[in-house]
């Protein structure tokens, strides 16, 4: 499967329909990276964990005491807020994945509550904080994105720059976290890496969307046409990141 991914990478960058491409991702609900400390309860026991991404359909829990697939878990966010009547939200476990190097467990949760319950819960408040609006709810993401935490320098207005991190990387673009607020439409140059054994490379793009993330900003950057070297480097990064993600 990985072989097919990278055989198709250069053709996809040019917009061709490569028949060897078998790794389309159809993700209808936007997911946002986050970090919220929560308490979760199953089988009458309470545990501590963190929610590390959220969408309108569910969320990903990072923890050490995982429930099992099919369990119903009550997730509680204890930060008080106005108009939040339900501090706990029931969720059903969809999948559980272990990360062997540090015993961390990741749990995929789907909300197991009515829309009315969710509207009066902490979930609605947090999704609003993450920037969910009607025009951002649905998306068609045609290409694979590799989750990551890679250093990047963002150059804008030709001479200004700031250091940030890539949260994900794909054939068509990247999600960048940084301290500077850039407007959609701003042309940027991303100086990526070096990262572990992977080389430095750079690519030009345009800011497609922007979201507040605590004291920083999340910038969705859509890539312009890339050089042959940049395309080769991007393929190496994605192969490395996807392999590490699956092994995790």
Biotite code that builds the C-alpha atoms (Angstrom):
import biotite.structure as struc

atoms = struc.array([
    struc.Atom([0.000, 0.000, 0.000], chain_id="A", res_id=1, res_name="UNK", atom_name="CA", element="C"),
    struc.Atom([2.823, 2.387, 0.827], chain_id="A", res_id=2, res_name="UNK", atom_name="CA", element="C"),
    struc.Atom([4.469, 1.545, -2.490], chain_id="A", res_id=3, res_name="UNK", atom_name="CA", element="C"),
    struc.Atom([1.295, 2.594, -4.298], chain_id="A", res_id=4, res_name="UNK", atom_name="CA", element="C"),
    struc.Atom([1.100, 5.771, -2.231], chain_id="A", res_id=5, res_name="UNK", atom_name="CA", element="C"),
    struc.Atom([4.507, 6.971, -3.316], chain_id="A", res_id=6, res_name="UNK", atom_name="CA", element="C"),
    struc.Atom([4.210, 5.777, -6.887], chain_id="A", res_id=7, res_name="UNK", atom_name="CA", element="C"),
    struc.Atom([1.224, 8.072, -7.129], chain_id="A", res_id=8, res_name="UNK", atom_name="CA", element="C"),
    struc.Atom([2.684, 11.000, -5.212], chain_id="A", res_id=9, res_name="UNK", atom_name="CA", element="C"),
    struc.Atom([4.315, 12.877, -8.082], chain_id="A", res_id=10, res_name="UNK", atom_name="CA", element="C"),
    struc.Atom([1.380, 12.310, -10.420], chain_id="A", res_id=11, res_name="UNK", atom_name="CA", element="C"),
    struc.Atom([-1.041, 13.570, -7.776], chain_id="A", res_id=12, res_name="UNK", atom_name="CA", element="C"),
    struc.Atom([1.025, 16.717, -7.295], chain_id="A", res_id=13, res_name="UNK", atom_name="CA", element="C"),
    struc.Atom([0.460, 17.393, -11.006], chain_id="A", res_id=14, res_name="UNK", atom_name="CA", element="C"),
    struc.Atom([-3.255, 16.674, -10.725], chain_id="A", res_id=15, res_name="UNK", atom_name="CA", element="C"),
    struc.Atom([-3.203, 13.482, -12.808], chain_id="A", res_id=16, res_name="UNK", atom_name="CA", element="C"),
    struc.Atom([-5.565, 10.555, -12.167], chain_id="A", res_id=17, res_name="UNK", atom_name="CA", element="C"),
    struc.Atom([-3.119, 7.750, -11.417], chain_id="A", res_id=18, res_name="UNK", atom_name="CA", element="C"),
    struc.Atom([-4.857, 4.319, -11.521], chain_id="A", res_id=19, res_name="UNK", atom_name="CA", element="C"),
    struc.Atom([-2.250, 2.978, -9.060], chain_id="A", res_id=20, res_name="UNK", atom_name="CA", element="C"),
    struc.Atom([-3.456, 5.292, -6.284], chain_id="A", res_id=21, res_name="UNK", atom_name="CA", element="C"),
    struc.Atom([-5.414, 3.229, -3.729], chain_id="A", res_id=22, res_name="UNK", atom_name="CA", element="C"),
    struc.Atom([-5.173, 5.356, -0.594], chain_id="A", res_id=23, res_name="UNK", atom_name="CA", element="C"),
    struc.Atom([-7.894, 8.026, -0.889], chain_id="A", res_id=24, res_name="UNK", atom_name="CA", element="C"),
    struc.Atom([-9.233, 9.286, 2.401], chain_id="A", res_id=25, res_name="UNK", atom_name="CA", element="C"),
    struc.Atom([-12.863, 10.469, 2.526], chain_id="A", res_id=26, res_name="UNK", atom_name="CA", element="C"),
    struc.Atom([-13.169, 12.316, 5.803], chain_id="A", res_id=27, res_name="UNK", atom_name="CA", element="C"),
    struc.Atom([-16.511, 14.135, 5.922], chain_id="A", res_id=28, res_name="UNK", atom_name="CA", element="C"),
    struc.Atom([-16.053, 15.668, 9.363], chain_id="A", res_id=29, res_name="UNK", atom_name="CA", element="C"),
    struc.Atom([-13.209, 18.058, 10.033], chain_id="A", res_id=30, res_name="UNK", atom_name="CA", element="C"),
    struc.Atom([-11.066, 16.981, 12.981], chain_id="A", res_id=31, res_name="UNK", atom_name="CA", element="C"),
    struc.Atom([-9.119, 19.527, 15.031], chain_id="A", res_id=32, res_name="UNK", atom_name="CA", element="C"),
    struc.Atom([-6.052, 18.775, 17.106], chain_id="A", res_id=33, res_name="UNK", atom_name="CA", element="C"),
    struc.Atom([-6.362, 19.864, 20.734], chain_id="A", res_id=34, res_name="UNK", atom_name="CA", element="C"),
    struc.Atom([-5.339, 19.013, 24.312], chain_id="A", res_id=35, res_name="UNK", atom_name="CA", element="C"),
    struc.Atom([-8.015, 18.973, 27.008], chain_id="A", res_id=36, res_name="UNK", atom_name="CA", element="C"),
    struc.Atom([-7.577, 17.211, 30.354], chain_id="A", res_id=37, res_name="UNK", atom_name="CA", element="C"),
    struc.Atom([-10.650, 15.086, 31.107], chain_id="A", res_id=38, res_name="UNK", atom_name="CA", element="C"),
    struc.Atom([-11.910, 12.382, 33.408], chain_id="A", res_id=39, res_name="UNK", atom_name="CA", element="C"),
    struc.Atom([-13.528, 9.300, 31.892], chain_id="A", res_id=40, res_name="UNK", atom_name="CA", element="C"),
    struc.Atom([-15.604, 6.619, 33.593], chain_id="A", res_id=41, res_name="UNK", atom_name="CA", element="C"),
    struc.Atom([-16.361, 3.054, 32.568], chain_id="A", res_id=42, res_name="UNK", atom_name="CA", element="C"),
    struc.Atom([-17.281, -0.022, 34.611], chain_id="A", res_id=43, res_name="UNK", atom_name="CA", element="C"),
    struc.Atom([-17.788, 2.236, 37.665], chain_id="A", res_id=44, res_name="UNK", atom_name="CA", element="C"),
    struc.Atom([-14.154, 3.395, 37.717], chain_id="A", res_id=45, res_name="UNK", atom_name="CA", element="C"),
    struc.Atom([-12.845, 6.887, 36.962], chain_id="A", res_id=46, res_name="UNK", atom_name="CA", element="C"),
    struc.Atom([-9.564, 7.623, 35.176], chain_id="A", res_id=47, res_name="UNK", atom_name="CA", element="C"),
    struc.Atom([-7.621, 10.649, 33.927], chain_id="A", res_id=48, res_name="UNK", atom_name="CA", element="C"),
    struc.Atom([-6.895, 11.277, 30.247], chain_id="A", res_id=49, res_name="UNK", atom_name="CA", element="C"),
    struc.Atom([-6.582, 13.881, 27.519], chain_id="A", res_id=50, res_name="UNK", atom_name="CA", element="C"),
    struc.Atom([-8.718, 14.585, 24.467], chain_id="A", res_id=51, res_name="UNK", atom_name="CA", element="C"),
    struc.Atom([-6.246, 15.143, 21.616], chain_id="A", res_id=52, res_name="UNK", atom_name="CA", element="C"),
    struc.Atom([-8.590, 15.707, 18.682], chain_id="A", res_id=53, res_name="UNK", atom_name="CA", element="C"),
    struc.Atom([-12.290, 16.433, 18.207], chain_id="A", res_id=54, res_name="UNK", atom_name="CA", element="C"),
    struc.Atom([-14.935, 16.609, 15.504], chain_id="A", res_id=55, res_name="UNK", atom_name="CA", element="C"),
    struc.Atom([-18.707, 16.866, 15.384], chain_id="A", res_id=56, res_name="UNK", atom_name="CA", element="C"),
    struc.Atom([-18.839, 13.072, 15.321], chain_id="A", res_id=57, res_name="UNK", atom_name="CA", element="C"),
    struc.Atom([-16.465, 12.139, 18.108], chain_id="A", res_id=58, res_name="UNK", atom_name="CA", element="C"),
    struc.Atom([-13.035, 12.541, 19.670], chain_id="A", res_id=59, res_name="UNK", atom_name="CA", element="C"),
    struc.Atom([-9.738, 10.796, 20.335], chain_id="A", res_id=60, res_name="UNK", atom_name="CA", element="C"),
    struc.Atom([-8.797, 10.012, 23.949], chain_id="A", res_id=61, res_name="UNK", atom_name="CA", element="C"),
    struc.Atom([-5.193, 9.511, 25.113], chain_id="A", res_id=62, res_name="UNK", atom_name="CA", element="C"),
    struc.Atom([-4.964, 7.464, 28.301], chain_id="A", res_id=63, res_name="UNK", atom_name="CA", element="C"),
    struc.Atom([-3.281, 4.609, 30.180], chain_id="A", res_id=64, res_name="UNK", atom_name="CA", element="C"),
    struc.Atom([-6.359, 2.586, 31.275], chain_id="A", res_id=65, res_name="UNK", atom_name="CA", element="C"),
    struc.Atom([-8.313, 1.979, 28.060], chain_id="A", res_id=66, res_name="UNK", atom_name="CA", element="C"),
    struc.Atom([-11.869, 0.659, 27.798], chain_id="A", res_id=67, res_name="UNK", atom_name="CA", element="C"),
    struc.Atom([-12.738, -1.978, 25.205], chain_id="A", res_id=68, res_name="UNK", atom_name="CA", element="C"),
    struc.Atom([-14.376, -1.598, 21.813], chain_id="A", res_id=69, res_name="UNK", atom_name="CA", element="C"),
    struc.Atom([-18.122, -1.307, 22.320], chain_id="A", res_id=70, res_name="UNK", atom_name="CA", element="C"),
    struc.Atom([-17.899, 0.077, 25.872], chain_id="A", res_id=71, res_name="UNK", atom_name="CA", element="C"),
    struc.Atom([-19.841, 3.229, 26.717], chain_id="A", res_id=72, res_name="UNK", atom_name="CA", element="C"),
    struc.Atom([-17.622, 5.804, 28.448], chain_id="A", res_id=73, res_name="UNK", atom_name="CA", element="C"),
    struc.Atom([-18.717, 8.951, 30.273], chain_id="A", res_id=74, res_name="UNK", atom_name="CA", element="C"),
    struc.Atom([-16.230, 11.736, 29.479], chain_id="A", res_id=75, res_name="UNK", atom_name="CA", element="C"),
    struc.Atom([-16.174, 14.706, 31.867], chain_id="A", res_id=76, res_name="UNK", atom_name="CA", element="C"),
    struc.Atom([-14.520, 18.076, 31.240], chain_id="A", res_id=77, res_name="UNK", atom_name="CA", element="C"),
    struc.Atom([-14.465, 19.788, 34.613], chain_id="A", res_id=78, res_name="UNK", atom_name="CA", element="C"),
    struc.Atom([-13.794, 23.384, 33.587], chain_id="A", res_id=79, res_name="UNK", atom_name="CA", element="C"),
    struc.Atom([-17.007, 25.304, 34.430], chain_id="A", res_id=80, res_name="UNK", atom_name="CA", element="C"),
    struc.Atom([-18.647, 27.383, 31.704], chain_id="A", res_id=81, res_name="UNK", atom_name="CA", element="C"),
    struc.Atom([-21.810, 29.409, 31.212], chain_id="A", res_id=82, res_name="UNK", atom_name="CA", element="C"),
    struc.Atom([-24.770, 27.564, 29.609], chain_id="A", res_id=83, res_name="UNK", atom_name="CA", element="C"),
    struc.Atom([-23.117, 24.151, 30.005], chain_id="A", res_id=84, res_name="UNK", atom_name="CA", element="C"),
    struc.Atom([-25.628, 21.857, 31.688], chain_id="A", res_id=85, res_name="UNK", atom_name="CA", element="C"),
    struc.Atom([-23.981, 18.514, 30.898], chain_id="A", res_id=86, res_name="UNK", atom_name="CA", element="C"),
    struc.Atom([-20.422, 18.233, 32.198], chain_id="A", res_id=87, res_name="UNK", atom_name="CA", element="C"),
    struc.Atom([-20.332, 14.543, 31.219], chain_id="A", res_id=88, res_name="UNK", atom_name="CA", element="C"),
    struc.Atom([-21.010, 13.163, 27.737], chain_id="A", res_id=89, res_name="UNK", atom_name="CA", element="C"),
    struc.Atom([-21.520, 9.446, 26.993], chain_id="A", res_id=90, res_name="UNK", atom_name="CA", element="C"),
    struc.Atom([-19.392, 8.086, 24.149], chain_id="A", res_id=91, res_name="UNK", atom_name="CA", element="C"),
    struc.Atom([-19.078, 4.656, 22.546], chain_id="A", res_id=92, res_name="UNK", atom_name="CA", element="C"),
    struc.Atom([-15.618, 3.161, 21.970], chain_id="A", res_id=93, res_name="UNK", atom_name="CA", element="C"),
    struc.Atom([-14.928, 2.575, 18.251], chain_id="A", res_id=94, res_name="UNK", atom_name="CA", element="C"),
    struc.Atom([-11.310, 1.448, 18.397], chain_id="A", res_id=95, res_name="UNK", atom_name="CA", element="C"),
    struc.Atom([-8.323, 1.175, 20.769], chain_id="A", res_id=96, res_name="UNK", atom_name="CA", element="C"),
    struc.Atom([-4.671, 1.455, 19.722], chain_id="A", res_id=97, res_name="UNK", atom_name="CA", element="C"),
    struc.Atom([-1.572, 0.995, 21.918], chain_id="A", res_id=98, res_name="UNK", atom_name="CA", element="C"),
    struc.Atom([1.716, 2.855, 21.544], chain_id="A", res_id=99, res_name="UNK", atom_name="CA", element="C"),
    struc.Atom([4.266, 0.356, 22.790], chain_id="A", res_id=100, res_name="UNK", atom_name="CA", element="C"),
    struc.Atom([7.216, 2.649, 23.405], chain_id="A", res_id=101, res_name="UNK", atom_name="CA", element="C"),
    struc.Atom([5.549, 4.433, 26.336], chain_id="A", res_id=102, res_name="UNK", atom_name="CA", element="C"),
    struc.Atom([2.392, 2.377, 27.056], chain_id="A", res_id=103, res_name="UNK", atom_name="CA", element="C"),
    struc.Atom([0.100, 5.203, 25.964], chain_id="A", res_id=104, res_name="UNK", atom_name="CA", element="C"),
    struc.Atom([-3.277, 4.114, 24.614], chain_id="A", res_id=105, res_name="UNK", atom_name="CA", element="C"),
    struc.Atom([-5.388, 5.993, 22.054], chain_id="A", res_id=106, res_name="UNK", atom_name="CA", element="C"),
    struc.Atom([-9.160, 5.459, 22.031], chain_id="A", res_id=107, res_name="UNK", atom_name="CA", element="C"),
    struc.Atom([-11.554, 6.496, 19.261], chain_id="A", res_id=108, res_name="UNK", atom_name="CA", element="C"),
    struc.Atom([-14.867, 7.681, 20.709], chain_id="A", res_id=109, res_name="UNK", atom_name="CA", element="C"),
    struc.Atom([-18.175, 8.422, 18.981], chain_id="A", res_id=110, res_name="UNK", atom_name="CA", element="C"),
    struc.Atom([-20.704, 10.573, 20.823], chain_id="A", res_id=111, res_name="UNK", atom_name="CA", element="C"),
    struc.Atom([-23.497, 8.373, 22.208], chain_id="A", res_id=112, res_name="UNK", atom_name="CA", element="C"),
    struc.Atom([-25.936, 11.181, 23.050], chain_id="A", res_id=113, res_name="UNK", atom_name="CA", element="C"),
    struc.Atom([-28.732, 13.053, 21.339], chain_id="A", res_id=114, res_name="UNK", atom_name="CA", element="C"),
    struc.Atom([-28.125, 16.352, 19.581], chain_id="A", res_id=115, res_name="UNK", atom_name="CA", element="C"),
    struc.Atom([-30.037, 18.097, 22.351], chain_id="A", res_id=116, res_name="UNK", atom_name="CA", element="C"),
    struc.Atom([-27.710, 16.681, 25.026], chain_id="A", res_id=117, res_name="UNK", atom_name="CA", element="C"),
    struc.Atom([-24.639, 17.638, 23.012], chain_id="A", res_id=118, res_name="UNK", atom_name="CA", element="C"),
    struc.Atom([-25.919, 21.179, 22.459], chain_id="A", res_id=119, res_name="UNK", atom_name="CA", element="C"),
    struc.Atom([-26.110, 21.629, 26.235], chain_id="A", res_id=120, res_name="UNK", atom_name="CA", element="C"),
    struc.Atom([-22.753, 20.004, 26.965], chain_id="A", res_id=121, res_name="UNK", atom_name="CA", element="C"),
    struc.Atom([-19.129, 20.999, 27.224], chain_id="A", res_id=122, res_name="UNK", atom_name="CA", element="C"),
    struc.Atom([-18.578, 19.438, 23.778], chain_id="A", res_id=123, res_name="UNK", atom_name="CA", element="C"),
    struc.Atom([-20.393, 22.295, 22.046], chain_id="A", res_id=124, res_name="UNK", atom_name="CA", element="C"),
    struc.Atom([-18.384, 24.870, 24.007], chain_id="A", res_id=125, res_name="UNK", atom_name="CA", element="C"),
    struc.Atom([-15.045, 23.245, 23.174], chain_id="A", res_id=126, res_name="UNK", atom_name="CA", element="C"),
    struc.Atom([-15.878, 22.792, 19.473], chain_id="A", res_id=127, res_name="UNK", atom_name="CA", element="C"),
    struc.Atom([-16.728, 26.476, 19.290], chain_id="A", res_id=128, res_name="UNK", atom_name="CA", element="C"),
    struc.Atom([-13.407, 27.333, 20.955], chain_id="A", res_id=129, res_name="UNK", atom_name="CA", element="C"),
    struc.Atom([-11.640, 25.217, 18.335], chain_id="A", res_id=130, res_name="UNK", atom_name="CA", element="C"),
    struc.Atom([-13.206, 27.321, 15.588], chain_id="A", res_id=131, res_name="UNK", atom_name="CA", element="C"),
    struc.Atom([-15.961, 25.082, 14.250], chain_id="A", res_id=132, res_name="UNK", atom_name="CA", element="C"),
    struc.Atom([-18.464, 27.086, 12.212], chain_id="A", res_id=133, res_name="UNK", atom_name="CA", element="C"),
    struc.Atom([-21.111, 25.967, 9.700], chain_id="A", res_id=134, res_name="UNK", atom_name="CA", element="C"),
    struc.Atom([-18.759, 26.680, 6.771], chain_id="A", res_id=135, res_name="UNK", atom_name="CA", element="C"),
    struc.Atom([-15.989, 24.554, 8.346], chain_id="A", res_id=136, res_name="UNK", atom_name="CA", element="C"),
    struc.Atom([-17.963, 21.491, 9.401], chain_id="A", res_id=137, res_name="UNK", atom_name="CA", element="C"),
    struc.Atom([-17.801, 19.408, 6.223], chain_id="A", res_id=138, res_name="UNK", atom_name="CA", element="C"),
    struc.Atom([-14.831, 18.749, 4.006], chain_id="A", res_id=139, res_name="UNK", atom_name="CA", element="C"),
    struc.Atom([-13.719, 16.317, 1.339], chain_id="A", res_id=140, res_name="UNK", atom_name="CA", element="C"),
    struc.Atom([-10.097, 15.487, 2.013], chain_id="A", res_id=141, res_name="UNK", atom_name="CA", element="C"),
    struc.Atom([-8.972, 13.541, -1.024], chain_id="A", res_id=142, res_name="UNK", atom_name="CA", element="C"),
    struc.Atom([-5.408, 12.880, 0.008], chain_id="A", res_id=143, res_name="UNK", atom_name="CA", element="C"),
    struc.Atom([-3.765, 11.262, 3.009], chain_id="A", res_id=144, res_name="UNK", atom_name="CA", element="C"),
    struc.Atom([-2.472, 13.500, 5.803], chain_id="A", res_id=145, res_name="UNK", atom_name="CA", element="C"),
    struc.Atom([0.331, 12.289, 8.083], chain_id="A", res_id=146, res_name="UNK", atom_name="CA", element="C"),
    struc.Atom([0.115, 13.512, 11.666], chain_id="A", res_id=147, res_name="UNK", atom_name="CA", element="C"),
    struc.Atom([3.421, 14.899, 12.890], chain_id="A", res_id=148, res_name="UNK", atom_name="CA", element="C"),
    struc.Atom([5.239, 17.415, 15.064], chain_id="A", res_id=149, res_name="UNK", atom_name="CA", element="C"),
    struc.Atom([7.945, 18.670, 12.718], chain_id="A", res_id=150, res_name="UNK", atom_name="CA", element="C"),
    struc.Atom([9.821, 21.996, 13.045], chain_id="A", res_id=151, res_name="UNK", atom_name="CA", element="C"),
    struc.Atom([9.072, 24.562, 10.353], chain_id="A", res_id=152, res_name="UNK", atom_name="CA", element="C"),
    struc.Atom([10.071, 28.170, 9.672], chain_id="A", res_id=153, res_name="UNK", atom_name="CA", element="C"),
    struc.Atom([7.334, 30.216, 8.025], chain_id="A", res_id=154, res_name="UNK", atom_name="CA", element="C"),
    struc.Atom([8.517, 33.087, 5.820], chain_id="A", res_id=155, res_name="UNK", atom_name="CA", element="C"),
    struc.Atom([5.927, 35.713, 4.857], chain_id="A", res_id=156, res_name="UNK", atom_name="CA", element="C"),
    struc.Atom([6.011, 39.118, 3.192], chain_id="A", res_id=157, res_name="UNK", atom_name="CA", element="C"),
    struc.Atom([9.333, 37.851, 1.748], chain_id="A", res_id=158, res_name="UNK", atom_name="CA", element="C"),
    struc.Atom([11.476, 38.842, 4.746], chain_id="A", res_id=159, res_name="UNK", atom_name="CA", element="C"),
    struc.Atom([9.435, 38.253, 7.923], chain_id="A", res_id=160, res_name="UNK", atom_name="CA", element="C"),
    struc.Atom([9.415, 34.834, 9.563], chain_id="A", res_id=161, res_name="UNK", atom_name="CA", element="C"),
    struc.Atom([8.546, 32.816, 12.652], chain_id="A", res_id=162, res_name="UNK", atom_name="CA", element="C"),
    struc.Atom([9.308, 29.320, 13.920], chain_id="A", res_id=163, res_name="UNK", atom_name="CA", element="C"),
    struc.Atom([6.462, 26.847, 14.346], chain_id="A", res_id=164, res_name="UNK", atom_name="CA", element="C"),
    struc.Atom([5.461, 23.204, 14.074], chain_id="A", res_id=165, res_name="UNK", atom_name="CA", element="C"),
    struc.Atom([3.743, 21.109, 11.444], chain_id="A", res_id=166, res_name="UNK", atom_name="CA", element="C"),
    struc.Atom([0.756, 19.258, 12.917], chain_id="A", res_id=167, res_name="UNK", atom_name="CA", element="C"),
    struc.Atom([0.081, 17.326, 9.742], chain_id="A", res_id=168, res_name="UNK", atom_name="CA", element="C"),
    struc.Atom([1.560, 17.031, 6.270], chain_id="A", res_id=169, res_name="UNK", atom_name="CA", element="C"),
    struc.Atom([0.010, 15.906, 3.007], chain_id="A", res_id=170, res_name="UNK", atom_name="CA", element="C"),
    struc.Atom([0.411, 15.946, -0.750], chain_id="A", res_id=171, res_name="UNK", atom_name="CA", element="C"),
    struc.Atom([-1.634, 19.115, -1.120], chain_id="A", res_id=172, res_name="UNK", atom_name="CA", element="C"),
    struc.Atom([-0.776, 21.045, 2.048], chain_id="A", res_id=173, res_name="UNK", atom_name="CA", element="C"),
    struc.Atom([0.018, 21.191, 5.742], chain_id="A", res_id=174, res_name="UNK", atom_name="CA", element="C"),
    struc.Atom([-1.347, 22.359, 9.079], chain_id="A", res_id=175, res_name="UNK", atom_name="CA", element="C"),
    struc.Atom([1.061, 24.758, 10.806], chain_id="A", res_id=176, res_name="UNK", atom_name="CA", element="C"),
    struc.Atom([1.016, 25.919, 14.434], chain_id="A", res_id=177, res_name="UNK", atom_name="CA", element="C"),
    struc.Atom([2.767, 29.197, 15.175], chain_id="A", res_id=178, res_name="UNK", atom_name="CA", element="C"),
    struc.Atom([2.647, 32.439, 17.180], chain_id="A", res_id=179, res_name="UNK", atom_name="CA", element="C"),
    struc.Atom([1.794, 34.763, 14.283], chain_id="A", res_id=180, res_name="UNK", atom_name="CA", element="C"),
    struc.Atom([-1.653, 35.509, 12.887], chain_id="A", res_id=181, res_name="UNK", atom_name="CA", element="C"),
    struc.Atom([-1.689, 35.399, 9.077], chain_id="A", res_id=182, res_name="UNK", atom_name="CA", element="C"),
    struc.Atom([-4.723, 36.174, 6.946], chain_id="A", res_id=183, res_name="UNK", atom_name="CA", element="C"),
    struc.Atom([-6.172, 33.666, 4.454], chain_id="A", res_id=184, res_name="UNK", atom_name="CA", element="C"),
    struc.Atom([-4.680, 34.405, 1.053], chain_id="A", res_id=185, res_name="UNK", atom_name="CA", element="C"),
    struc.Atom([-1.250, 35.287, 2.480], chain_id="A", res_id=186, res_name="UNK", atom_name="CA", element="C"),
    struc.Atom([1.582, 33.733, 0.449], chain_id="A", res_id=187, res_name="UNK", atom_name="CA", element="C"),
    struc.Atom([4.085, 31.869, 2.629], chain_id="A", res_id=188, res_name="UNK", atom_name="CA", element="C"),
    struc.Atom([7.234, 29.827, 2.207], chain_id="A", res_id=189, res_name="UNK", atom_name="CA", element="C"),
    struc.Atom([7.641, 26.823, 4.498], chain_id="A", res_id=190, res_name="UNK", atom_name="CA", element="C"),
    struc.Atom([11.182, 25.796, 5.440], chain_id="A", res_id=191, res_name="UNK", atom_name="CA", element="C"),
    struc.Atom([10.632, 22.241, 6.709], chain_id="A", res_id=192, res_name="UNK", atom_name="CA", element="C"),
    struc.Atom([13.116, 20.249, 8.784], chain_id="A", res_id=193, res_name="UNK", atom_name="CA", element="C"),
    struc.Atom([15.627, 18.861, 9.052], chain_id="A", res_id=194, res_name="UNK", atom_name="CA", element="C"),
    struc.Atom([13.798, 16.269, 11.138], chain_id="A", res_id=195, res_name="UNK", atom_name="CA", element="C"),
    struc.Atom([15.480, 13.128, 12.490], chain_id="A", res_id=196, res_name="UNK", atom_name="CA", element="C"),
    struc.Atom([17.220, 11.612, 9.426], chain_id="A", res_id=197, res_name="UNK", atom_name="CA", element="C"),
    struc.Atom([15.078, 13.585, 6.966], chain_id="A", res_id=198, res_name="UNK", atom_name="CA", element="C"),
    struc.Atom([16.507, 16.551, 5.026], chain_id="A", res_id=199, res_name="UNK", atom_name="CA", element="C"),
    struc.Atom([15.593, 20.219, 4.925], chain_id="A", res_id=200, res_name="UNK", atom_name="CA", element="C"),
    struc.Atom([13.356, 21.343, 2.074], chain_id="A", res_id=201, res_name="UNK", atom_name="CA", element="C"),
    struc.Atom([11.125, 24.285, 1.279], chain_id="A", res_id=202, res_name="UNK", atom_name="CA", element="C"),
    struc.Atom([7.822, 24.784, -0.462], chain_id="A", res_id=203, res_name="UNK", atom_name="CA", element="C"),
    struc.Atom([5.621, 27.782, -1.289], chain_id="A", res_id=204, res_name="UNK", atom_name="CA", element="C"),
    struc.Atom([1.928, 27.915, -0.489], chain_id="A", res_id=205, res_name="UNK", atom_name="CA", element="C"),
    struc.Atom([-1.004, 30.079, 0.457], chain_id="A", res_id=206, res_name="UNK", atom_name="CA", element="C"),
    struc.Atom([-2.829, 30.313, 3.796], chain_id="A", res_id=207, res_name="UNK", atom_name="CA", element="C"),
    struc.Atom([-6.232, 28.710, 3.191], chain_id="A", res_id=208, res_name="UNK", atom_name="CA", element="C"),
    struc.Atom([-7.654, 28.894, 6.706], chain_id="A", res_id=209, res_name="UNK", atom_name="CA", element="C"),
    struc.Atom([-6.781, 30.123, 10.188], chain_id="A", res_id=210, res_name="UNK", atom_name="CA", element="C"),
    struc.Atom([-7.939, 29.089, 13.673], chain_id="A", res_id=211, res_name="UNK", atom_name="CA", element="C"),
    struc.Atom([-7.025, 30.278, 17.171], chain_id="A", res_id=212, res_name="UNK", atom_name="CA", element="C"),
    struc.Atom([-5.284, 27.612, 19.255], chain_id="A", res_id=213, res_name="UNK", atom_name="CA", element="C"),
    struc.Atom([-4.778, 28.849, 22.835], chain_id="A", res_id=214, res_name="UNK", atom_name="CA", element="C"),
    struc.Atom([-2.021, 31.494, 22.516], chain_id="A", res_id=215, res_name="UNK", atom_name="CA", element="C"),
    struc.Atom([-1.008, 30.328, 19.038], chain_id="A", res_id=216, res_name="UNK", atom_name="CA", element="C"),
    struc.Atom([-2.666, 29.978, 15.637], chain_id="A", res_id=217, res_name="UNK", atom_name="CA", element="C"),
    struc.Atom([-3.325, 27.004, 13.393], chain_id="A", res_id=218, res_name="UNK", atom_name="CA", element="C"),
    struc.Atom([-2.770, 27.822, 9.725], chain_id="A", res_id=219, res_name="UNK", atom_name="CA", element="C"),
    struc.Atom([-3.951, 25.558, 6.950], chain_id="A", res_id=220, res_name="UNK", atom_name="CA", element="C"),
    struc.Atom([-1.501, 26.013, 4.059], chain_id="A", res_id=221, res_name="UNK", atom_name="CA", element="C"),
    struc.Atom([-2.231, 24.825, 0.521], chain_id="A", res_id=222, res_name="UNK", atom_name="CA", element="C"),
    struc.Atom([0.912, 24.088, -1.503], chain_id="A", res_id=223, res_name="UNK", atom_name="CA", element="C"),
    struc.Atom([1.718, 25.661, -4.872], chain_id="A", res_id=224, res_name="UNK", atom_name="CA", element="C"),
    struc.Atom([3.486, 23.766, -7.676], chain_id="A", res_id=225, res_name="UNK", atom_name="CA", element="C"),
    struc.Atom([6.565, 22.066, -6.215], chain_id="A", res_id=226, res_name="UNK", atom_name="CA", element="C"),
    struc.Atom([10.042, 21.443, -7.541], chain_id="A", res_id=227, res_name="UNK", atom_name="CA", element="C"),
    struc.Atom([11.208, 17.892, -8.237], chain_id="A", res_id=228, res_name="UNK", atom_name="CA", element="C"),
    struc.Atom([13.442, 17.931, -5.158], chain_id="A", res_id=229, res_name="UNK", atom_name="CA", element="C"),
    struc.Atom([10.665, 19.230, -2.902], chain_id="A", res_id=230, res_name="UNK", atom_name="CA", element="C"),
    struc.Atom([8.291, 16.548, -4.204], chain_id="A", res_id=231, res_name="UNK", atom_name="CA", element="C"),
    struc.Atom([10.890, 13.838, -3.536], chain_id="A", res_id=232, res_name="UNK", atom_name="CA", element="C"),
    struc.Atom([11.506, 15.192, -0.010], chain_id="A", res_id=233, res_name="UNK", atom_name="CA", element="C"),
    struc.Atom([7.784, 15.372, 0.691], chain_id="A", res_id=234, res_name="UNK", atom_name="CA", element="C"),
    struc.Atom([7.453, 11.717, -0.314], chain_id="A", res_id=235, res_name="UNK", atom_name="CA", element="C"),
    struc.Atom([10.282, 10.757, 2.052], chain_id="A", res_id=236, res_name="UNK", atom_name="CA", element="C"),
    struc.Atom([8.675, 12.676, 4.917], chain_id="A", res_id=237, res_name="UNK", atom_name="CA", element="C"),
    struc.Atom([5.262, 11.112, 4.361], chain_id="A", res_id=238, res_name="UNK", atom_name="CA", element="C"),
    struc.Atom([6.681, 7.604, 4.140], chain_id="A", res_id=239, res_name="UNK", atom_name="CA", element="C"),
    struc.Atom([8.632, 8.102, 7.378], chain_id="A", res_id=240, res_name="UNK", atom_name="CA", element="C"),
    struc.Atom([5.714, 9.712, 9.236], chain_id="A", res_id=241, res_name="UNK", atom_name="CA", element="C"),
    struc.Atom([3.090, 7.212, 8.087], chain_id="A", res_id=242, res_name="UNK", atom_name="CA", element="C"),
    struc.Atom([5.278, 4.233, 8.930], chain_id="A", res_id=243, res_name="UNK", atom_name="CA", element="C"),
    struc.Atom([5.987, 5.613, 12.418], chain_id="A", res_id=244, res_name="UNK", atom_name="CA", element="C"),
    struc.Atom([2.300, 6.397, 12.916], chain_id="A", res_id=245, res_name="UNK", atom_name="CA", element="C"),
    struc.Atom([1.220, 2.853, 12.018], chain_id="A", res_id=246, res_name="UNK", atom_name="CA", element="C"),
    struc.Atom([3.979, 1.307, 14.168], chain_id="A", res_id=247, res_name="UNK", atom_name="CA", element="C"),
    struc.Atom([2.849, 3.508, 17.080], chain_id="A", res_id=248, res_name="UNK", atom_name="CA", element="C"),
])
